[in-house]
Amino acid sequence: MPLKLGEVITFERSFTNEDVELFTKLSLDEGSHHVIPDEQGRLVIQGLLTATLPTKIGGDNNVLARNMTFDFRKPVYTGDTIRCEVTIDELKQKENGRTSISASFVCFNQDETKVLTGTFAGVIL
């Protein structure tokens, strides 16, 4: 189903220690807070791993991103459940038959604390 102007798409995910370990290997972001658990046994999730939430929604809709902004508001920990809400702010038909898109997003943890906000823009393939 095509995206609609003003539409809000929601996606939720919890990250595990295994997710952080795999992303650490891929990204080489090996800060101690990503590899040594805190006193509660949690790891801090890399910001760019958290940022995969809005990119998943873009991927689900065949968006080829041209730019993205991220404002990392609060740390995200393994075991947190993060809800990402993406709002479609602009859709424009282009001469080549493709549609340009601009969207904004906000991510909340299970306590309704904002942990990430930002925007993305690109074209729908």
DOTOR-722573 format. One record per residue (C-alpha): residue number from 1; residue in one letter; chain; x, y, z. Coordinates in Angstrom, 1 decimal. Example, Ala and Ser with C-alpha at 12.3 -4.5 7.8 and 13.67 -1.06 7.14 Angstrom:
2
<r pos="1" code="A" unit="A" X="12.3" Y="-4.5" Z="7.8"/>
<r pos="2" code="S" unit="A" X="13.7" Y="-1.1" Z="7.1"/>
***
This chain:
125
<r pos="1" code="M" unit="A" X="0.0" Y="0.0" Z="0.0"/>
<r pos="2" code="P" unit="A" X="1.5" Y="3.4" Z="-0.9"/>
<r pos="3" code="L" unit="A" X="2.6" Y="5.8" Z="1.8"/>
<r pos="4" code="K" unit="A" X="0.3" Y="8.8" Z="2.5"/>
<r pos="5" code="L" unit="A" X="1.2" Y="12.3" Z="3.6"/>
<r pos="6" code="G" unit="A" X="0.9" Y="12.7" Z="7.4"/>
<r pos="7" code="E" unit="A" X="0.8" Y="8.9" Z="7.9"/>
<r pos="8" code="V" unit="A" X="2.5" Y="7.7" Z="11.1"/>
<r pos="9" code="I" unit="A" X="4.2" Y="4.3" Z="10.9"/>
<r pos="10" code="T" unit="A" X="5.2" Y="2.6" Z="14.1"/>
<r pos="11" code="F" unit="A" X="7.8" Y="-0.1" Z="14.7"/>
<r pos="12" code="E" unit="A" X="8.9" Y="-1.6" Z="18.0"/>
<r pos="13" code="R" unit="A" X="12.0" Y="-3.6" Z="18.9"/>
<r pos="14" code="S" unit="A" X="14.0" Y="-4.8" Z="21.9"/>
<r pos="15" code="F" unit="A" X="17.8" Y="-5.2" Z="21.6"/>
<r pos="16" code="T" unit="A" X="19.7" Y="-8.1" Z="23.1"/>
<r pos="17" code="N" unit="A" X="23.3" Y="-8.5" Z="24.2"/>
<r pos="18" code="E" unit="A" X="23.8" Y="-10.6" Z="21.1"/>
<r pos="19" code="D" unit="A" X="22.6" Y="-7.7" Z="18.9"/>
<r pos="20" code="V" unit="A" X="25.2" Y="-5.4" Z="20.5"/>
<r pos="21" code="E" unit="A" X="27.9" Y="-8.0" Z="20.2"/>
<r pos="22" code="L" unit="A" X="27.2" Y="-8.5" Z="16.5"/>
<r pos="23" code="F" unit="A" X="27.0" Y="-4.8" Z="15.8"/>
<r pos="24" code="T" unit="A" X="30.3" Y="-4.3" Z="17.7"/>
<r pos="25" code="K" unit="A" X="32.0" Y="-6.8" Z="15.4"/>
<r pos="26" code="L" unit="A" X="30.5" Y="-5.1" Z="12.3"/>
<r pos="27" code="S" unit="A" X="31.1" Y="-1.5" Z="13.3"/>
<r pos="28" code="L" unit="A" X="34.3" Y="-1.9" Z="15.3"/>
<r pos="29" code="D" unit="A" X="32.6" Y="0.5" Z="17.9"/>
<r pos="30" code="E" unit="A" X="34.1" Y="-1.2" Z="20.9"/>
<r pos="31" code="G" unit="A" X="33.6" Y="1.4" Z="23.6"/>
<r pos="32" code="S" unit="A" X="33.7" Y="-0.2" Z="27.0"/>
<r pos="33" code="H" unit="A" X="30.1" Y="0.7" Z="27.6"/>
<r pos="34" code="H" unit="A" X="29.2" Y="-1.5" Z="24.6"/>
<r pos="35" code="V" unit="A" X="31.3" Y="-4.6" Z="25.8"/>
<r pos="36" code="I" unit="A" X="31.3" Y="-4.4" Z="29.6"/>
<r pos="37" code="P" unit="A" X="27.8" Y="-4.8" Z="31.3"/>
<r pos="38" code="D" unit="A" X="26.8" Y="-2.2" Z="33.8"/>
<r pos="39" code="E" unit="A" X="25.8" Y="-3.2" Z="37.4"/>
<r pos="40" code="Q" unit="A" X="22.4" Y="-4.3" Z="36.1"/>
<r pos="41" code="G" unit="A" X="24.0" Y="-6.6" Z="33.5"/>
<r pos="42" code="R" unit="A" X="23.0" Y="-4.3" Z="30.6"/>
<r pos="43" code="L" unit="A" X="25.1" Y="-3.0" Z="27.7"/>
<r pos="44" code="V" unit="A" X="24.6" Y="0.4" Z="26.1"/>
<r pos="45" code="I" unit="A" X="23.4" Y="0.0" Z="22.5"/>
<r pos="46" code="Q" unit="A" X="25.5" Y="1.8" Z="19.9"/>
<r pos="47" code="G" unit="A" X="23.6" Y="4.9" Z="18.7"/>
<r pos="48" code="L" unit="A" X="23.8" Y="3.7" Z="15.1"/>
<r pos="49" code="L" unit="A" X="22.3" Y="0.4" Z="16.1"/>
<r pos="50" code="T" unit="A" X="19.4" Y="2.3" Z="17.6"/>
<r pos="51" code="A" unit="A" X="19.2" Y="4.3" Z="14.4"/>
<r pos="52" code="T" unit="A" X="18.3" Y="1.1" Z="12.5"/>
<r pos="53" code="L" unit="A" X="14.7" Y="1.5" Z="13.7"/>
<r pos="54" code="P" unit="A" X="13.7" Y="4.3" Z="11.3"/>
<r pos="55" code="T" unit="A" X="15.9" Y="2.8" Z="8.5"/>
<r pos="56" code="K" unit="A" X="13.8" Y="-0.4" Z="8.8"/>
<r pos="57" code="I" unit="A" X="10.7" Y="1.5" Z="8.1"/>
<r pos="58" code="G" unit="A" X="12.4" Y="3.2" Z="5.1"/>
<r pos="59" code="G" unit="A" X="13.6" Y="-0.2" Z="3.9"/>
<r pos="60" code="D" unit="A" X="10.1" Y="-1.7" Z="4.2"/>
<r pos="61" code="N" unit="A" X="8.9" Y="1.1" Z="1.8"/>
<r pos="62" code="N" unit="A" X="11.8" Y="0.9" Z="-0.7"/>
<r pos="63" code="V" unit="A" X="13.2" Y="4.3" Z="0.3"/>
<r pos="64" code="L" unit="A" X="16.7" Y="5.1" Z="-1.1"/>
<r pos="65" code="A" unit="A" X="17.9" Y="7.6" Z="1.6"/>
<r pos="66" code="R" unit="A" X="19.7" Y="10.7" Z="0.4"/>
<r pos="67" code="N" unit="A" X="20.2" Y="12.2" Z="3.9"/>
<r pos="68" code="M" unit="A" X="19.5" Y="11.4" Z="7.5"/>
<r pos="69" code="T" unit="A" X="19.8" Y="13.3" Z="10.8"/>
<r pos="70" code="F" unit="A" X="19.9" Y="11.8" Z="14.3"/>
<r pos="71" code="D" unit="A" X="19.7" Y="13.5" Z="17.7"/>
<r pos="72" code="F" unit="A" X="20.6" Y="10.9" Z="20.3"/>
<r pos="73" code="R" unit="A" X="18.7" Y="12.0" Z="23.4"/>
<r pos="74" code="K" unit="A" X="19.2" Y="9.3" Z="26.0"/>
<r pos="75" code="P" unit="A" X="21.2" Y="6.0" Z="26.1"/>
<r pos="76" code="V" unit="A" X="19.4" Y="2.8" Z="25.1"/>
<r pos="77" code="Y" unit="A" X="20.3" Y="-0.4" Z="26.9"/>
<r pos="78" code="T" unit="A" X="19.9" Y="-4.1" Z="26.2"/>
<r pos="79" code="G" unit="A" X="16.5" Y="-5.2" Z="27.3"/>
<r pos="80" code="D" unit="A" X="14.9" Y="-1.8" Z="26.5"/>
<r pos="81" code="T" unit="A" X="11.9" Y="-1.9" Z="24.2"/>
<r pos="82" code="I" unit="A" X="12.1" Y="1.0" Z="21.8"/>
<r pos="83" code="R" unit="A" X="9.1" Y="2.3" Z="19.8"/>
<r pos="84" code="C" unit="A" X="9.9" Y="4.3" Z="16.6"/>
<r pos="85" code="E" unit="A" X="7.2" Y="6.5" Z="15.1"/>
<r pos="86" code="V" unit="A" X="7.9" Y="7.8" Z="11.6"/>
<r pos="87" code="T" unit="A" X="5.8" Y="10.6" Z="10.2"/>
<r pos="88" code="I" unit="A" X="5.6" Y="11.1" Z="6.4"/>
<r pos="89" code="D" unit="A" X="6.1" Y="14.9" Z="6.1"/>
<r pos="90" code="E" unit="A" X="6.4" Y="15.3" Z="2.3"/>
<r pos="91" code="L" unit="A" X="5.7" Y="13.2" Z="-0.8"/>
<r pos="92" code="K" unit="A" X="6.3" Y="14.7" Z="-4.3"/>
<r pos="93" code="Q" unit="A" X="6.0" Y="13.0" Z="-7.6"/>
<r pos="94" code="K" unit="A" X="9.1" Y="13.6" Z="-9.7"/>
<r pos="95" code="E" unit="A" X="9.4" Y="13.9" Z="-13.5"/>
<r pos="96" code="N" unit="A" X="11.2" Y="10.6" Z="-13.7"/>
<r pos="97" code="G" unit="A" X="8.2" Y="8.8" Z="-12.2"/>
<r pos="98" code="R" unit="A" X="9.7" Y="8.3" Z="-8.7"/>
<r pos="99" code="T" unit="A" X="8.4" Y="9.9" Z="-5.5"/>
<r pos="100" code="S" unit="A" X="10.6" Y="12.0" Z="-3.2"/>
<r pos="101" code="I" unit="A" X="10.0" Y="11.6" Z="0.5"/>
<r pos="102" code="S" unit="A" X="10.8" Y="13.5" Z="3.6"/>
<r pos="103" code="A" unit="A" X="10.0" Y="12.0" Z="7.0"/>
<r pos="104" code="S" unit="A" X="10.6" Y="12.7" Z="10.7"/>
<r pos="105" code="F" unit="A" X="10.9" Y="10.2" Z="13.5"/>
<r pos="106" code="V" unit="A" X="10.9" Y="9.9" Z="17.3"/>
<r pos="107" code="C" unit="A" X="11.9" Y="6.9" Z="19.3"/>
<r pos="108" code="F" unit="A" X="10.7" Y="6.2" Z="22.9"/>
<r pos="109" code="N" unit="A" X="11.8" Y="3.6" Z="25.4"/>
<r pos="110" code="Q" unit="A" X="9.3" Y="1.6" Z="27.5"/>
<r pos="111" code="D" unit="A" X="9.1" Y="4.4" Z="30.0"/>
<r pos="112" code="E" unit="A" X="8.0" Y="6.8" Z="27.2"/>
<r pos="113" code="T" unit="A" X="11.3" Y="8.7" Z="27.4"/>
<r pos="114" code="K" unit="A" X="12.5" Y="10.1" Z="24.0"/>
<r pos="115" code="V" unit="A" X="15.8" Y="8.4" Z="23.2"/>
<r pos="116" code="L" unit="A" X="16.2" Y="9.4" Z="19.5"/>
<r pos="117" code="T" unit="A" X="14.7" Y="11.9" Z="17.1"/>
<r pos="118" code="G" unit="A" X="15.6" Y="12.8" Z="13.5"/>
<r pos="119" code="T" unit="A" X="14.7" Y="13.0" Z="9.9"/>
<r pos="120" code="F" unit="A" X="15.3" Y="11.3" Z="6.6"/>
<r pos="121" code="A" unit="A" X="14.8" Y="12.2" Z="3.0"/>
<r pos="122" code="G" unit="A" X="15.2" Y="10.3" Z="-0.3"/>
<r pos="123" code="V" unit="A" X="13.3" Y="8.7" Z="-3.1"/>
<r pos="124" code="I" unit="A" X="11.0" Y="5.7" Z="-3.2"/>
<r pos="125" code="L" unit="A" X="12.2" Y="3.2" Z="-5.7"/>
***
